[in-house]
Amino acid sequence: MKAAVVTVGDEILIGQIVDTNSAFIAKSLDKIGIGVIEMLSISDDREHILETLTSLQNRVDLVIMTGGLGPTKDDITKKTLCEYFNDELVVDEAVLEHVTELIEKVMKRPASQMNKDQALVPSRGTVLFNRVGTAPGIWMENQNTVFVSLPGVPYEMKYLMDNEVILRLISKFKRPFIVHKTILTYGQGESLIAERIEEWEDNLPEFIKLAYLPSPGRVRLRLTARGIDEDFLRKSILEEAEKLKAIIDDIIVGYDEDETLEVVLAKLLTEKKFTISAAESCTGGRIAQMLTTQPGSSAYFKGSAVAYATEAKVNMLKIDQQLIDIFSVVSAKVAEAMASQAKKIFGTDYAVATTGNAGPTKGDSDAEVGTVFIGIATPKGVYSEKFDFGQPREKVIERAANKALEIIYQEILKN
């Protein structure tokens, strides 16, 4: 099956908001064997919406639209759907009762006519009841294509996808299976990994495809299998993943889409009952942010000192000014001192520290832009490593934070 996802709204086209709906919808469809072949963002314009519907008709099996279902005059999706399907809007009594109750009993104000107009739906459409908002979803069919229109508010869209759309799609269509396995690697770039696994990749079965998903400091390798026998697909993908592990086990830190290094590190720290802290300069709190995204992180992460300026390193972390004068603020000695002080201040088993020149210009050091020192304090001692992360600034910060977590992960594995 082929699907297209369409977001309606000028606020997306001008960059006022980020479209997260399309990613959620695509992921939800992929789980039930429906592949998204196209994503579009279009304006709140009648002609543009009509042109889009016409172009997708019979070219895909499913079109899911989000946005334009609100109560204001600029929300024209329902009216345009009626025009496209030669239909008319009628009041759905169940929706009207729900909207009125939500406005008057929950929001404690009279329901206006604009609010009540949310209950207007195309007469030939199937209403997808929205229990968490006022705008219902709409399911309509024409020839070989199903058109689904959903609210643009993310939590309302997600509710309708999970409780209405996916169930109807499973019931209506016979779908192939799509099985994924994602291998998370750290420490080597995409091209080097490709060289190492070239022979294995060349011998993959035709029904299994490999995709490289690189980002600074990490590369995800996604295996995708498509077919009609789910058990066979899962068995085959696991076999190929084991073959891959034998080749690059030294850089694999986790599996599956959501098993990031932060997740793997959190599991490791929890399992071993170790604690960690940080002292950050050039990463500006990024390491702390990554560590605290995991639920229950307070059990192992005790805190971070963002000592960005030199005086903060001296006054807050008590780094010896003479040490900075001799070796420079961007140096192995300062990185190690920062890590040691963080470990001492927060009373943790491990600590990680970063100091460097992220750019675009040099700060309090003569070190080249892109130079970063990462210090690691362990129960057995302290050491540091030097890196050149290049440019631009955002890349330096992200790579430094990722590399810091990678080093601490490998260090804890030794124990």
Helices and strands as residue ranges (DSSP letters): E 2-8, H 10-13, H 21-31, E 35-42, H 46-56, E 62-66, H 77-84, E 89-91, H 93-101, I 102-106, H 113-116, G 117-119, E 120-122, E 126-128, E 137-142, E 145-150, H 154-160, I 161-165, H 166-172, E 177-186, H 190-196, H 198-202, E 208-215, E 218-227, H 230-248, E 252-255, H 261-272, E 276-280, H 286-291, G 297-299, E 301-306, H 310-315, H 321-327, H 332-346, E 350-356, E 371-378, E 381-388, H 393-413
